[in-house]
Amino acid sequence: MKKIMLVFIAGSLFCFLSCATGSPPASETSLEKPVELSAAITQIAKYFAENIPQGAKLAVTGIEADRPGLSDYIAEEFQHRLQESRRFTMIGRETHDTVMRELFFQNSGEVSADSRKKIGEALGPDTIVYGQLRTADGASRLVMYATEVESGKSLLRPAIVILPPQWSGPPSAADKIDRAVAEIGRKLYMQTPVIMGSVSLSGTTASTSLSDYLRPRLTGAMQKRGSLFRVLDEKNAGPQAEAQLVSQARAARASGGSAAAPARLSGEFPARSEGEDVPVTLSLTALENGELLGSAEFTISGKEMAEARLSALPPNTTREKFEAKKKALAEYSGKNNAFVLRVMPDQAIYHEGDFLSFSIYSEADCYFQIVSYDAEDNVGLMFPANARDWEKNRIRAGETRRIPDTPRYLLGPPFGQEYIIVMAYRDQIQVKAERPGPVSPQAILMQLNLKGFVDLENPDNTGKPVKNVPPAATTYFSYTILQKR
């Protein structure tokens, strides 16, 4: 929490004291010319050491900067320089994390009287040191403050700094990812169990090479902030595992503990053509009720996308074609489902020769069918496809089924984005399997609706369908098939 919670406290305290007194900081001294960042830190720390009363208890609470890595570096260097002066009692930066994690309650930020006393005993600095680093028009300006907690008297020390090479250019995609996760972390008051969710095209489950790039980097950014995020293994994903996590958190809170509500971090971005900038939105939501706990946005430039060979579109498609498929599949998104139906893919990207597998969960007893929709707009019945399958297309309420029972869905061309559509019915259905054929995106809804939704209890004497029986619930997911590695 060193840079997450306490920088907010320090900033609020400084604002409150300045507004209350109606006067600027007591002292402002600037450096005359640009200096290397490390030299500026040394000179400002020396200035504070000479002007803050000896024996004071100091806390370096955080530095606001465009890049979390740079923020950490400056804060840690100030901590080290002030400690080297041997004039102060320094509050260890690790203490910030420990105290806040133990004493703050998730989502409320409320602290009991006993907790306030403990925070005062554990932290209780006489002076808070914090600052800002801003870059504009090619110049970087570092401003550091040292504010006395009781009097509100402040020292201010600005400097024009020359940043090290790794931080001198514009923020990289990795910097933006790190900063976005740090921004979400500022909304948390204690360590939160987090499942890394999907990162997909907006309004779909479709993944691209950008998805593949973002997920491990988001996971790494959370793991780096272990006091805020406890990244869970992917085996904790899925309705049953997630329900167990929620139940455990509730039980801990009911017994007087302060367990954080488990959450999921997911991301989305719009379809963009080659060369276009891609805005990315991250959302941290509670598993228990879907409440938004925090969000952040950043943009990866078209230049960065090209240099990293990333795409915001599935392979072998265009933006127009993708949007047409998205529109065609909208009816199967599950917005009007009669019960919860979920499909969980094992992975987002496969290669030629891999076997497809996934899981289906249903809240209610139902019978299901699965339809595939490939990169060349072929629509085919995947399951049930034979008499044996008809005996296996039932899911009981609360059950999670693995599909298939054996690895028989061998993947190959056409390469690109393929969709799996799951439709569930209250009663058993019969589907007449047909040979796949080319179908335009505009015709897919008609094609699927005409694939034999049969009322078995009231067939006519020809055995033909008497009426269409609409599914009670639908859902779909997509994955990418690439050529063999």
N, C-alpha and C positions, 0 to 999 in steps of 0.2 A: 504493500500500500504506500510505500515511501513516496512515490510520485503520483499515486492515484488518489488516495484519500486526503493525505495531509497537504498536498498542494492546494486543494480546494479550501481546506481550513485556513491555510496561510493566506491565500488570496482574499478570502472573505474577511479575515481579520484585518488585513491591510486596508481593504476598501472601507471597512467599518470605522477603523481608527482615523483614516484620512478624512472620511466624510463627517465624522463626529467632530473633529477639531477644526475642519474647514481650512486646513493649512497644508502646504506641501511638505514632503519629507524634510527633516531637520537639516540634512546635509547632502549636497550633490557635488561630486567631483568627477570630472571626465578625463579620460586619457586623450592626449593631444593628437596622436596619429595611430593608424592601424597597426596592430601587433598580432603576432601569432597567438592562437587561442590559448595554448598552454601558458604563454607569458602573461596574457591578460588575467587568467585565473590566478596565477601566482601574485601578480600585483594587486588585484582586488582583494584577495585573501589577506595579503599583508596590510592593506589599508584597514580592513575590518579588524584585524588582530590588534592594530594600534589604536583603534577608536572604540572598541567594545570593552566594557569594564572587565578587567582580569577576574577569572573565577566564575564568569557567567556560564550558565548551562545552555548550550546551543543545539539546535536541530536544523540540519539542512533538509528541507522538506520536499523540494522538487524544482525542476527547471522546465519551463514550457518551451518546446522547440518543435520544429516541423518533423523531426525524426526522433523517435523514442530512444534509439541507440545513442544519439548525441546528447539527449537529455540525461540519460544515465551516466554517461561519461563525465559531463560537466559537474553533476551533483556529487559523484564519487570523488572527483578531483578536488572539489571544494572541501568536502569532508576530510580528505587526507591532508590538504594544506593547513586547514584550521587546526587539525589535531596536531600537526607537526609543530605549531607555534607553542604548544604546551601551556597556553594561557587559559584554556577553557575546558569545561567538562562537556564532552561531545556525546550526544545520544546516538547510539549505533543505528544505522539505517535498517538493520535486520529487526530491531525492536519495533519499528513502525508496523511492519507486516504482522508480526506476532500479536501485538496488542490489538490492532484493529480486527484481525481475523477472529480473535477470541471474544471480543466484546460487542461487536456490532451485529444486529439481527437483520437477516436477509429481508430486502425490499422496504423496510421501514426506516432504517437509520436511527431508530430509537435506542437510547442507552439508559440503563437504570441508574439511580443515584449511586449505588455501589460501584457500578461500572465506571461512572464519571470519576469517582474517587480513585479507582485503580488506574485510569488513564492519566490522571494528574500525577499520581505517584510514579507511574512508569515513564511518562514523557515529561510533562511539566517543564518545558524549556523557559528560560528567561528571555531568550532571543530566538527568533525564527529567521533563517536565511533561505531566500528563494529568489527566483529570477526568470527572465524571459530572453530568448534569443530569436530575433527576427531578421530575415534576409529580404532585401528589396533593392532593386536597381543595381544588383551586383555587390552590394555592401551588406555585411552582417553586423548587427548591433546587439551586444550583450548588455543587459541591465540587471544588476544584482541589488537586492534589498536585504537589510538586516533590521528587523523590527522588534522592539522591546514589547513583550506581551502585555505588561501592566501599564506602561505609560503611553504606548503607541508611538513613541519616538522612533524615527527611522533614519538609517543611513542609506544613501543611494549611490551606486557607483556604476556608470556606464562605460562602455568601451567599444570601439570599432575593431572587430577582430578579423583575422585571416584564418579561415577554416582549413583543417587538414584536407588533403586531396580526396579522401574517401567521403567527405561531407561538403566539398566545395561546389559540386554541380547541383543540378535540380534533383529533387528526391527521386530515387529509382522506384520501380514497381515494388521491390522488396521493402523499401522504406515506407511506402504507402500502406502496404499490408500490415506492417508492424504498427504503424501509427493508428490504423483503424481498429486493430485489436486492443491497443492501449486505450483508445477512446471508449470502447465498450467496457473495458475493465474499470473505468472511472465510475461506472454506474453500480458496481458491486461493492458490498460492504464486508464480504467474507468469502472464503474460498468456495467456489461453486462447481459442482460436478457438471461437466459438459460433454455431450456427445457431438462429434463432428458430423454434421448433416450434409445434405447435398449442396453443391454449387452448380447451378444449372441456368439455362436460358429462362428468362422471365415467363411465368405462367405455364411452365412445362417441367418435365423431369429430364429434358434433353441435356446431355453433357457434351462438351467440346474439349479441344486441347487446352483452352483457357481454364476450364474446370479442373482438368488434370494438373495444371500448373498451380492453381490457387489452393486446393485442399491441403496438401502437405505443408505449405508455407503458413497457412492459417493455423494448422495444428501446432507447428513449431513455435509460432508467435504466442500461442496460449501456453504451451509448455514452458516457455521462457519466463512466464509470469505465474509461476506455480503457487504464489500466495493468493491469486485471484481465481485461476482456472485449474480445476483438476480434470484433465482430459481423460475420458473413459475409453476403454477398449471398445472396438466396434461390435464385439459380441453383446454389448449392452444395448445395441440398437434393436428395434422391433417392439411391437406393442406389449408383449408379455414381459420382456426384460425392463422396458421403460416403466410399466405399471409397478413392477417390483421396486424400482428406484424411488418412485413417488411414494409408495407405501412406507418404505424405510425412512424417508425424510419426515413424513407425517408422524410416524411413531417416535422418532427422535424428538420432534418438537413437542409432542404430547407429554413426553416424560420430562419436560423442562429443559431440553437441550436447545441448541441454536443451529441445527442443521440447515444448510442452504437448500433451496428447492433445486432439483436437477434441471438442466436446461439443454437446449440444442442450438448450436451455431450453424446457420445456413446462409447461403449467398445466392444472388441472382444477378443476371445482366441481360440486357436486350440483345437481340440479333443485330449484328453490325457487319457490314461488308469490309473487305480488305482495305486497310489504310485509314479506317475511321477510328476515332477514340471510343473506348468502351467504358461506360460508367458501371461500377459494381456496388451493390448494396448488401451489407451484412446485417443479419438480425439474430439476436440472442433471445429465444423464447422459452418460457417455462414449460416443461413437459406436462405439468399438472393441469394447467388451464389455458395454455397458449398465450399467456400474458407476455407482452414485449418488455424484456428487461433492459435492452440496450440495442442501439443500432449505429451504424457508421457507413459513410460513403467515400469512395475514392474513384479516380479515373486512371485507366491505363491508356496511354497515348497510342495512336496508330503506329508511331515510330517504334515504341517499345514492343508492341504486338509483332511487328514485322521482324525486329531484331531477334526476338525470342522464338520466332516462327509459331506464333499462337494464332488461334482463330476463334471468333465468337460465333461461328457457325459450324454445324456438323460437316463432316467430309462430303464431298461430291454433291453439294447443294448450293443454292443461291438464297439470298435473303427473301426474295419473293416466293420461292418454292417452300421455304421453311414456314413462312407466315401462312401460306395457304394450308399446309398440313396442320398447323397449330389451330387454325380456325375450324378445320374439318373435325378435329379431335375434341373440340371444346365440350361437346355434349357428353363425352365420356369421362370428364374430369371428376365426377362424383359430387358435384355441388348439390344435387337433389336426391342423394341417396336415402333410402329408407333405413339403412343401418350402416355402420362403419365397415368399410371394405378397403383393405390396404394391400399393396403389392410391394415387396422389398427385393430389389435386384441385388445379386451378389457383387456385381461390379458394373461400372459405367462404360468401360472400354474392353472389347474383346478383339482377338486376332483370328484370322482364318485358321481353322483346325481346333479352336477352343470349343468347349461344350457350354451351352447356356444353362443356367439354373437360377432359380429365384424362389421366394416364399410368398404365400398368400395368407392373409389373416382376415377372418370374418367375425363380426360381433354377434351374428345370428346364424342359425342353421340355414344352409342354402346349398344350391347346386350351381356349378359354374361352368363357363366355357371360356376358352382363350383363343384370341384371334391375333395373327401377326400381320404387320403392315410394313413392308420393307422399303429400302431406299429407292426402288424403281416403281413404287406405288402398287405392287402386287399385294393382294389381300388373301390370306389363307387361313383355314381353320387349323389350329394347332392342337387343341384339346377340348373335348374328347374326340379322338380320331378313329377309334375302333371299339369293338364290343367290350374289350377289357377295360378301356378308359371309362366307359359308361358306368362301370361298377365303382369308380374311384372319384367321381366328380362331385362328391358331397363333402362339405366342410361343416363340422359342428360348431356351435356357438363358442367363441373364445379360442378356437383352435388355429394353429399356424401350420400350414401344409407346405412341404417342399415340392417343387415342381422342377424337373420330373423326378420320378422315383429312381430312375436310373439315368446316367448321363447319355441320353440318346439324341439331344438336340445339337447336332454338330453344325457349327457356324461356318459360312463361306460367303462367296459373292451372292448378290450384289453388295459391294462395300458401301459404307455410309451409315446413316441413322436408321435404325429399325425400331418399331413400336410394338409393344405387347399390350393388348387391350383385354381386360378381364371383365366379364359380365356375370352377375350372380342373380339367381332366381329363387323364389320361395319354394317352388315345386320343381320336380324333375322335368327336364326338357329333352327334346330330341333334335339333333342338328344333322342335317344331311350334308356330309362332307362334299365339297366341290373342288375341282382342280383350280389352283390359283390362276388368276389372269390379270392383265393390266387394268387398273382402275384409276381414274383421275382423282385428285384430292377432293374435287367438288362432289364426286359421286360416292365417296366412301361411306357416308352416313346411310345412304340408301342401301348400299351393298351389305353393310353389317345388319341393318334392320330386317333385311330380307333373307338372312341366313337361317331360316327354319326355326323360329320361335314357336314351338308347337304345344297346344293343349292336348296332352296325351289322353286325358280322361274323356274327351269329346271329339275323337277323330271322325271324319266322314267315311263313307264306305269305300272310298278310294285310297284312304290312308294319307291324303294330302292335308296340309295344315287347315284348320278351321279358322284360326285367327292368330294374329301376331300377339305374343305375350311379351311386353316390355320388361327388361331386367329391373329388379328392385334396387340394384346397386351396381355401379360401374367404377372402374379405375384403370389407369394405364401408366406405363413407364417406358422409357426409351434407353437404348444403348447404342454404342458405335461399334461397327465391325470394320477392322482394318486388315490390310493384306498381311500375309504371314511375315513374321519378323525374320 
